[in-house]
């Protein structure tokens, strides 16, 4: 009984699951009924081999439809809204071919590796700021560079972090969203007890197998790893301080990444332009700074063309740059000192620290610059794929960069006094101008990685309710996730130019740059540890080793850059503090506003009983936008009080961004019916408004459609919903019983499975009979004629016209049903097919029971078609978009600080960011705003 209750609860919470779950006992009993039914049918129908298998398959389908009766419907759409199907992963989750992988790998070179590839311009000069005291120190620093590069870039990011992607998307926000999908860590109160998500692994059950046979699955005791994952999940869900801390470290990392996008262009371009002093010593520092500013302006100006085009433009340049620095490194190694290869022995690191002590520890702030840009590898994963990054990184970047550092160390062993300008001094004289041009180009390109990373981070944070609304443009139709944000691009350009003009040298900017890099890496280590425990369920010893090695080493680097905080480290801290304050304030008000609306939602019964009788019906379709997925928003009664009118078709639309990168377009919309034709005080179907609730689900990388396209897609899916929810026998007397599309395919059948199976048997039997009689050819012609008449007559046919019901096709469908599970509408003839049968005039040779079933279906189909045409007619009359513009203010008795933050700071952000109608691209001529004040 306990197992049965657990399974029933699993089915209640997971209606969208296509594979039914039941107990082993129920499976055995059902299998017995299945076999008996199949044997009886096979005795009756021996004439056709195709049809003899049909009845056994129908019994299998009946077993698949054996869902528990009497399941109570909840009002919340959150459960269905957060259940993303197989639609969509990112680039990394798809099985791309080698041609596409090579194209993306080529783009990776231009977009991701410019920052890491240009680090040889300034690493040694930033490490030995006071000059080289002992030439053996070069071996220690080179050994630090080699092993830091291998440890952090290759092991941590390329081979661990990239695998912790969120359906092909990377970055700290992607890690946070991945954790939030396995534990309820979100601070938005959109979870309810009935919305618990369960998987089929949580209960003992059986799945539909070959020929409908049920296979038992034993329940094993949870392993230590699973117990540890459960403990971590409970800690994250039950401890509010832990959830708040997790959210804060995530947005701190996001703020640091955005700040780094301002500093990376400044230090990279300024370092490259500084090489002009080798050939033009008369250039002043101010002139070099202004040349740098001009190049930065051009860099940010080309961002509007998109990462796709920028990647193809920059990739050849960076590829030549990597070949150049690798070749120069080999030249210096052979010419000056091959013995520097001893640096692969890590003992020289210990010797370096033993000789220099505190100075060696302080110099780590310069060494860490060798792996700057690694965070962009992870954050920009959504632009490319895991395999493309690993391929281009291992065979292109690593050998070139390491050879460059080794060659410079060999040069400095002979000329230690040239450490201030190591790169250009170590370049052969004949190669200076090609090297300078490529260095300048590569430095500009190196900034592209962090700029793209900033765009991706802001897009993630905005979708998760942590950043003010800005316009996000998707610049590539072929590759998802390639973004451009005009407002953010302008601010990044402004800050980068100001930093360059203010500090004028790379030394100060390098200090600021380093603190951004190491803080983001440390936070990434923390989030990766949680992913290992909660999601991957890795062995505890491996997790402890990972955390100890990386957290300890990154903490040492962090302490080094914090020691020189006053020399420039305060710059990113100040910028990040401002960004964190904005993000925390925006998210705080977002949560409070959601709670306010949630506590004042209006029930379906109140809408039908109190609000609709007071309204007159006006023609057209109304889309009422709301943040809620639970109930009717409180601004709706306010609208009815002011304007007692309602559209003939009204949909409460909630645009919900899920913590996944992409949602397939076929799974975009979910519906729930509030009222239907013939309800209310006036029972006339034509005069009764149809009211629905709808959730439009998007991933945080999915673009929002234009208003016209959005409305067309929504109405089309609404017609599918009307067909499905009526066709499969949902009890019309239950308020709110009409459930979401596509989960309604399983839900509605679970309410009246016997009726559905009977209709499936009868309609399939009729179809089999009609196609196995001697008049099959005539019947086919009549169907084609009826279809041509229906499509050329009064109005378009309803959506969802399926394939013909030939015997071979039926057998193929049933074979798929046995192997993978099948939706019922793939078996059941839809609306137009029933209409075609009625137009044929007679159904010769059918059994009396099958004819009665068709007659019942025709009545239902006529009502469904009329309802669908009613929606189409109202759509043609026009669409009005209704936005609830709520003004959020602090309560009168709130503290002074809260009043300042909410009434002034938040109001300033809200008034200066994009409004809802601009985000949704709603035409002003079709817009209706409803204002209401919320006191939080």
N, C-alpha and C positions, 0 to 999 in steps of 0.2 A: 504493500500500500504506500509505503514511503517512497519507493521508487516510482510508482505511478504518479504520485503527487508531484514529485520532482519533474517528471517528464511533462505532466500537464502544465506546470508553471513555465517550463522551457518553451512549450508551444505557445502559451499565452504571451510571453514576452518576445517571441521571435517569429511572428507570423510571416515575415517576409521570406523565411527559409523555404526553398522549393522542395527540399528533401524531407519528407515527413519522418518524425521520430516517434517511436512507440516502444513499449516494454517488450521484452523477449516473449513473455507469455502472450501478450496481445498479438505479437507477430506470429507466433505459432498457431494461435487460434485463427487468425485471419488467413494464414497460409492454408490451413485445412479447408476453410470456406472457399478460398480461392481455387484450390485443386478440385473440390467437389463441383463448383460452378463450371470450371473448365471442362471437366469430364462430361457433365450433362450437356453442355453446349456442343461439344464435339460429336456426341451421339446424334444430335439433331441435324447437324450440318456437315455432311461428309462430301458434298458435291464439289466444293472448291477448296483447294489447299490453302489459298490465301485467306479465305473467309473462315476456314476451320481454325486458324491461329488467332483470328480476330477476337473470339470470345474469351479465350484465355488471356489475351492482352487487355481486354476490357475489364476482366476480373483483376488483373494487375493494377489497372488504373483505379478501379474501385478501392483497392487496398491503399493506393497512394492518396486517395481522397479521404481516408478514414481519419479525419481530424476530430478532436474532442468537441462534443456539443456543449452548449451553454457557456461558452467563454464570454466573459463580460468585456464590453468595449470601454476603453478609457478615452477621455476627451483629448489628452495630449497627443500631438503629432510628433513629439520629440523623438520617440523611439524609432519611428519609421524615417524621420528626417535625418537621423544620424546614421542610418544603415546604408552605407554606400556599397553598391554592388561591384561587379567586376569591371566597371567602367573606368577606366581611366587611369592608370598610373602615369607616372612621368616618363621621361625619356629612359631613365635607368631601369624601369620595370618592364620594358618591352623587349621582345626578342628581336633586336635589330639585326639586319644583315651586315656583312662585312663592308659592303659599299657605303652604307650609311655610317657605320662606325668609323671608317677611314675619313669620310667627309667631316664628321664631328671632331675627330682627332686633329684634323688639319685646322679647324676653327679653334680648338683648344689652344693651339700654339699662339694664335693671335690674341685671344681674349684673356687667357688665364696665366700665361707664363711670362708675360712682360715684366711683372713686378719681381718675381723670383729671379728671372734671367738678368735683370739689371742691377741686382744687389752687388755684384763684383765692382761696381763703380765706386762704392763708398764703404764697404765693410772694413777693410784694413785701416783706412783713415779714421773711421769712427772708433775702432778698437784701440789703436795706438795713438790716442790724442796727445800724449806727452812725448812721443817718439819711441823708437825701439832701443831699449837698454842693452839687451842681449839677443844676439841673432838666434840663439836656441829657443827664445820665446816664440819665434815664428813657427817652430815645430809644434809647440803646445797649442798655439792659437789655431793652426791649421788642423790639428787633430780634433780640437773642439768644434771647428766648423764642419769637418767631415762627419763626426758622429752625431752632432746636433742635427745636421741636415738629414742623415739617415734615420735617426730616431723619430724626429717630429714630422718630417714631410713624408717619408716613404712608409715607415711602419704605422705611425698613428693615423695620418690622414688618408694616404692612398690605399692602404690595405686594411684599415679598421674603420675609420670614420665614414668613408665612402659607402661601406656596406650597411651603415646605420642610417640609410636614407629613408625618407618618408615617401614611399611610392615613387622613387626617382628624384626626390627633391632633397636638398641639403641645407646646412646652416643650423644655427642655434634654435631658431624658431621651428625648423623642421624637426629637430630632436624633441623640442617641447611638445609639438603636436603629436609626434609619435608616442610619447609617454602619455599624453592625454587620451589617446585612443585605447590605452590599456589600463588606465586608472583615471578616476574622475577628479582631476586636478584643476579643472577650469573654475575660475572664481565667479563666473556667470551662473546664477541659480536656475539653470534650465534642465536639471535632472529631477525626476520625480520617482517615488518608489516603484510605480508601475512601469517605469521606463528602463528598468534594469536590462542590460544587454547580456544575453547568454549565448553560448555557442553549443553546437551539438556535441562537443567533447565533454561538456559538463554533466551529461546525463547518460545513463545506459540506454541504448536504443538499438534500433535496427534500421537499415536503409533499404530502399527498394533496389533489388538486384536483378540478375538475369531471370527472365520469365516470372518476375514478380516475387521470387523467393526472398525471404528475409534472413539476413545473416546476423547472428548474435555477436555482440562485441563485449568482451569481458571488461569489468571495471577494475583497474589496478590501483593499488595504493599510491598516493602522491609521493613523488620522490622528494629528496631534500631540496633540490633546485626549485621544484614547484612550490613547496612549502615556503621557501625563502622568497619567491616571487609574490606569493599571497601576502606574506608579512610586509614586504615593501609596498604593495598595493594598499593594504589597510593603513599603513603609516601615512602614505600620501593622501589618502581620502579622508581619514579621520582627524588629522592634525592640520588645523587651519594655518598655524605659523609655518609649517613645512610647505604648504601649498603657496602661501604668500612669498616665502623665501625663494622657492623654485621659480615663481613668476618674476620676482625682482632680478635674480641673477640672469634670467633669460633676456629681459629687456636691457639690462646693463651691457650684456654682450652685444645685443643689437645696436645699442647706442655707440659702443666702442667701434663697431664695424663702420657705422655711418661716419663717425669722426675720422676714422682711418682713411675713408674715401676722400677726405679733404687734405690729409697730410701726405698721402702717397704721391699724388701728382706733383705737389710742391717739391718734395725732396728728390724725386726721380728726375724731373725736368731740370731743376736747378743744378743737380750734379752733372748732368750731361752738358748743359750750356756752359758750366764752369770750365770745360775743356778748351774753350776758345782762348783762354789766357795763354795757352801754350804757343799759339801762333799769333795772337794779338795781345801782347802784354799791356798795351796802353788802355785796354778796356777797363773801366772802373766797375766797382761792385754794383753800383746803382744801375749802370747800363745792362749788366748781366741780369739783374733782377727784373728790369722792365722787358727784356727779351723773353725771359721766362714767363712773365705774366701774359705777354702776347700769345705765346704758344699755348698756355693753359686755356685762354679764351677760345682759341681755335679747337682745342681738344674737346671742350664741353659743347661747342657749337655743333660738332658732327654727331653727337649722341642721338640726335633726333632721327638719324637714318637707321638706327637700330643695331643691335648686337650682331644680327645675321650678316648684314652688309659690312659692318666694321670688322667682324672676324675674318671674312674673306679678304678684306683689304689689308689687314694688319698681319695675317699669318705668314705671307712670304717674307715680310720684313723681319719678323721675329725669328723665323727659321734661318735666314741669312745671318742674323745676329748671333744665334747660338752656334752656328758653324764657325763664325769668325772668332768668338771668344774661346771656343774649344781648340781651334787651330793655333791661336796665339798662345794659349796655355801650353800646348805641346811644344811649340817653338821655344818658349821661355824655360820649360823644364829641361829640354835637351841642351839648350845653350848655356844655362847658368848653373843649375845644381840639381842633379837627379836624386841626390841623397834626401831631398825633402819627402820622398815617398816613405821614409821611415815614420812619418806622421800617422800612418795607418795603425801604428802601435799605440794603444791608448795610454801607455805609461808616460808619454810626454805630457799628457794633461796633468798628471800628478806632479811631474817635475816643474811644470809652469806655475802651479799654485804654490808649490814649496818655495820657489825662488821669489815670487812676487807677493804672496799673501793677499792683503786687502786690495791692492791694486789689480790683481788678477780677477778678484771677485767683481770689482767695479767694471772691469773691461768686458764682462759678460753682456753688458748693455749694448756693446757694439757687435759682439759675436752673434747675438740673436737676430741681427738684421739679415743674416744669410738665409733665414727661412721666413722672412716677411712675405706675405702673399699666400701662404699655405691655407689660411682661413678662407681666402677667396676660392680656392680649389673646391672646398666643401660647400660653401654658400652658393656658388654658381653651378652646382651640380644639375639643377633643374634646366640649365641652358643646354647641357650636353648629356652624357651618359657615363656610367662608371667605367665601362670597358674602354671607351674612347679616351678618357682621362688617363687611365692606367697605361694604355698603349703609348700615347704620346709622351707621357711623363717618363716612363722607364727607358724608352728608346731615343728620346730627343733631349729632354731637359737635363736629366741627372748626369750623363757623361759630360755634356758641354759645360755645365756650371762647375762641377768638381774639377775638371781640367783647368778652368779659368782660375779657381782659387789656388790650385797646386802650382800653376805657372807663375802667378803673382808672388807666392811665397818663395819660389826659387829665385825670382828676380830680386826680391827684397833681401835675400840672404847675401847677395853681392852688393846691393845698393840700398842699405837700410835708411839712408837719409831721404830717400824719395817716397817715404810712406804717405806723405800728405796728398800726393797725386799719383798713387800707384798705378792706376789703370792706364792712363795715357802715357806715363813714362815707360811702362813695360811694353807698350805697343811699338812695333818697328816703325821707323821714321817714314818709310814709303807707304805704310798703311794708315797713317794718321787721319787723313781726310775721309777715306771710306769708313774708318772706324768711328770718327766723330759723327758723321751723318747717320750711320746705323745706330750709334749710341743715343743720339737725340731722338731718332724715330722709335727705338725700342723703349726709351724712357716714357715717351708720350703714350705708347701702347701699354706699358706697364701700369699706367694709371687706369687703363680701361678695366682691368680685372676688379679693382676695388670700386669703381663707379658702378659696374654691373652688379657687384655684390650689394652695394647700397640700395640700388633699385629693387633687387629681389627681397632684401630685408624689410624695406618699408612696405612693399606689397604684402608680405606675410603678416606684418604687424597690423596693417590696416584691416585685412580680412579677419583677423582675430580680435578686433575691437580695441586695439592698443595704439592707434595712431589716428590723427585727424584725417578727414577724407580728402584725398588728392586724386588727380586724374592719372590713371595708369593706362598706358598705351601698350598694346602687344604688337611688336614690330615684325613678326614673322608668322605667316600662315602655315609654314611647313614644320617649324619647330616651336613647340609650346614653351612658355616660360621666358621668352626673350622680351624684355620690358624696357620702357622709357617713361620717366615721370618728369614732365616739364618743370613743375614748380621746384621739385627737389634738385633737379639738374642745375637750375639757376642758383639756388642757395649753395650747393656744393662748389660751383665755380666762384661765387663771391667769397666764400670762406677761404678757399685755396689761394686766391689772389691776395687776400688780406694777410694771410699767414706768411706768404712769400715776401710781401712788401714790408712786413713788420720785423721779421727776423733775419732775412737776407743771406743767411748761411745755413749749410746743411747740418752743422753740429747741433744746434738747438732743435731743429725740426726732427733730427734723428732720435733725440731723447724722447720727444713726444710720440714719435712713430712707434718706438719700442714698447712703450707701456700699453698702447692699444693692442699690439700683437700678442703680448704675453697674457694679458687679462682675458682676451677672447679664447686663447688656447686653454687656459686654466678652467674656465667655465665649460668649455667643450668637453674637457676631461671629466668633469663632474657629471654632466648630462649623459655622456657615453657610459659611465659607470652605472647609472640608473637604467639605461637601456639594456646593458648586459644582464643586470639582475632581474629586471621586470619583463623584458621582451625576449631577449635571447636565452635567458636562464643558463648562463655560462657557469662553469665550475667556480666555486667560491675562491679557490686558490688562484685561478687565472685572473679573476676580477681583482683580487687583492694585489696581485703582482702588477697588473696594469695600472691600478690607481696609485700604488706606492711609487712606481718608477716615474710615471709622467707627472703626477701631482708634486712629487718631491723636486724633480728637475725643473719644472716650470716655476715652482715657488722660489727656487734659487735665482732664476732669471728675473722674476718679479721683484725680489728684494734688491737686486742690482739696479734695476731701472728706477725703483722708488728712492734709492739712495741719492740719485741725482734729480729728484723731483723738482727742485727749485730751478734747475737749469733748462727746463722745457717740458717736464712731465706734467705740469699743471695744465697745459693747453688742452690735451684730449680729455683730461678729467673735468675741466670746466665745461667743455662742449658736451661731453657725455652726461654730466649732471643736469644740464639744461634739457637735453633730449629725454632723459629719464623722468624729469619732472613733468614734461609735457605728456609723455606716454602714461605715466601713473595717474595723472589728473584725468586724462581722457578716459582711461579704463575705469577709474573709480566712478565717474559720473555715469558711464555706460552701464555699469553693474547696478548702481542705485536706481537709474531710470528703469531698467528692466525689472527690478524688484517692485518698484512702484506700480508698473503696469500689470505685473503678474498678480499682485495682491488685489487688483481692482478689475480683473477680467469679468466679462459678461458671459453668462452661460447661454447655451443654445436655446434652452427653454424660455429664458427671459427675452431673447430676441424674437422668438415666434409668438410668445404670449403678450409681451408688453410693447415692443418697439415696432414691429412690422404693421400691426393694425393701425398705428398712428400715421403711417406713411402712405403717400400716393405713389403709384408706380410710374416711372418715366422710361421711355424707350432707351435702349443701348446697353452697353456693358460697362460696369464700373469696377476698376481695380483699386482696392483700398490697401495701401501699403502699411505694414505694421512689422515690428520686430518680434512679436510674440508668435510662438508656435502652439500656444496653449490658450484656448478660449478666444473670445472676441475682445479687442482692445477697448479700454475705457473711453477713448475719444469718439467711438462710434455713437453711443447715446448722446454725447454732446453735440455731434453733428445732426442727429435726428431732432434734438430740441431746437436747433437753430434753423435747419432746413428739413422739414418733414417730408422728404422725398427719397425714393430709393430706386435704383436702376432695375430694369427687368432681370438682369443677370448681374449679381454682385459677388465679387470674389475678394476675400481678405487674403492678401498675398504677403507672405513673409519670405524675404530674401535671406537665406541662411548660408553662411560660409562655414563649411565643415573643415576640421583639421586634417584634410587630405589635399594633395595638390590638384586633382582633377576629378570631376564627376562626369560620367558619360551623359550625353544629351538625352538618351532614351530613358534615363533614370532621374532626369532633372526635377520633374514635378510630382508632388504628392497632393492628394485631394481628400477632403472630408466634406460631406454634404450637410448643410445646416437646415435648409428647407427644400421642399420639392414641389412639383406641380400638384395643386389640389389641396395644399395644407393651408392653415390659417382660417380666418373668418370667412373669407370668400373662397369657396371651393372650386371656382373656375380656373382650370389650368392656365389659360391664356393670360389671366389677370394676376396670378400669384407670382411674386418675384422668386427667382431661384437664387439662393444664397449658398455659397461654398467657401470653404477655407482651403488655401493652397500654400504649400511650402515649395519655394524654388531653391534648389540646393546647388551650390557652387563650391568648387575647391578654391583654395586661396591663390591659385594661379589661373583660374578660369576667368576669361573676360566677360563682362556684362554686355548683353546684346543691346542694340538700339530698342527704344520703346515699342516701335511698330513690330519688329521681329519678335520681341519678347511676347507681346500680346498674341500674335499669330500662333506661336509655338504653344503658348499656354492654352488657348482655346482649342487647338487641335488635340492636345493631350486631355483636355476636359471632355471632349467627345469620346475618346477612348474610355475614359473613366465611366461616363454615363452608360456606355455599352456594357462594360465589364460588370459594373456593380448591379445592373439590372438583369443581365443575362444569366448570372449564376445564382439567382434566387436568394438575395439578401432580404431579410425580413424588413419590409418597408415601415413597419409600425414602430420600430425601435429608433428613437431619436438619436442621431449621431452615429447610427450603425454603419452607415456607408463609409467605406474605408478607402485607404489611399491606393492610387495607382503608382507602381505596378504591384504592390503587395496585395491589392484587392483580389488578384487572381487566386491567391491561396486563401485569403481570409474569407471571402464571400462563399467559397465552396465549403469551408469548414462549418458554416452555419446551417446549410441544408445540403449535406453531401449526398443524401439518398436521392433527392430530386435531381441533383446534377448528374449523378451516375446514370439514373434512369434516362434522362434526356440524352446523355452521351451514347448510351446503348441504342436507344431508339433511332436517333438521328444517324448514327454510324451504320446501324442495320439497314435503314432505308437507303443510305448512300451505297452500301455494298450491293444491295439488291438491285438498285437501279442501274448500276454499272456492270452487273453480271447477267442481265436479261438480254434477250435478242434485240431489244430496241435501244441499245446503248448509244448507237450512232445518232438516232433520231433525238434522243434525250439531250445529247451533247449539243446538237444544233439548236434545240429549243432553249437551252441554257444560254448559249451565245447570243441568240436573238433577244432573249429577255435582258441580258446584260447590256446589249447595245441600246435597247429601249430605255432602260433605267438610267444609263449614263447620259443619254441625249434628251431625257425628259425633264420633268420639273424639279430641278435641283440636283446637286451632286450626291453620290451615294455616301453612306456613312463610312468613317474610316475603319480600317482593320480588315479589308477584304483579303481573305486568305486564299490559299491554293485550292485547286479542284480536288474533289474527293475520290479520285480513282483508286482502284484496289491496290495497285502497286505503291502509290503514294501513301495510302493509309498504312500499308505494311511497313514502309520506311519510317513513317512517323512513330508507329508503335515500337519499332526496333529502337529508335532513339529514346523513346519513353522508358523502355526496359533498361537501357544502359546509362542514361544520364538523368532521368526524370523529365517530365514534360508539363508545360502549362496546359490547362484545360482548353483554352481557346484555340490551341493548335489542333485539337481534336474535334471541337464543336464547330459546326458550320455557322458563320456569323450572320449578321442581319441581312445582307443582300442575298445570301444563298437561300434563306428561308423565303424571301420575297420572290426569288426566281422559281422556287418550287410552287408557290401559289399561282404564279402567272402561267405555269405549264398546264393548269386546268385540272389535271388528274394525276394520280400516282398509281399507275397500274401495277397490280400484283402485290402491293404493300399489305402488310398485316394491319388489322384494324387498330391495334394498339399503337403502332408506329404512326398511322395517320392521325390519331388523336393527339399524339405528342407533337406532331408537326403543326396541327391546328392551334394547340396551346402556344407553341413557339411563335407562330405567326401573329397572334394577338400581342405577345410581348414585343416582337420585333416592330410592329406598327407603332406601338407606344414609344419604343426607343428611338426609332427613326424620326418621329415627330418631335421628340425632345431634342435630338441633335439638330434638326432643321430649325427649331426655335432658337437655339444658341447661335446658329449661323446667321439667321435673320437679324438678331439683335447685334451681332458683331458688325454686320454691314451698316447698321444705323449709327455706329460710332462708338468709340471707347473713350472714357473719361478716367484719368488717373488722379486718385485722391491721396494726398499725403497728409499725415498727421504731424504737423510741425509743433512739437512740444517744447515749450520754454522751461528749462530746468532752473530752479532757484532753490536756495537754501531755506530751510524752515525759519520762521521768525525768531525762535529761541535757540538757534544754532550759535556756535562760537564765532567770534569775529574772524578767525583764520578761515573757517569753512565758508563764511559768507564771501570773503575776498576771493577765495579760490573758485567757488562755484559761480557766484554772481558776476564776477569781473574777469578772472583769468579764463575760465571755461567759456564764458560768453564771448570773449575776444577771439579764442581759437575757433569757436563755432561760426562766428560771423565772418571770419577771414579764410575759412576753408570752403571747399566746394559743397554746395547745398545738394539736397537729395535729388531734386529734379535734374540737376546737371550731371550727377553721378549716373543716373538712370537714363539720361538723354531723353527726357520727356518734353514734347512740344508745349510751349506756353499756352497755346490755344486749347489744349486738352487737359490742362492742369487745374486741379481744385485743391487748395490748401485749407486745412482745418487747424487752427491754433488753439493750444491748451497749455496751461501752466501746471508743472509738476513741482511739488515741494518735497525735497528729499532731505 
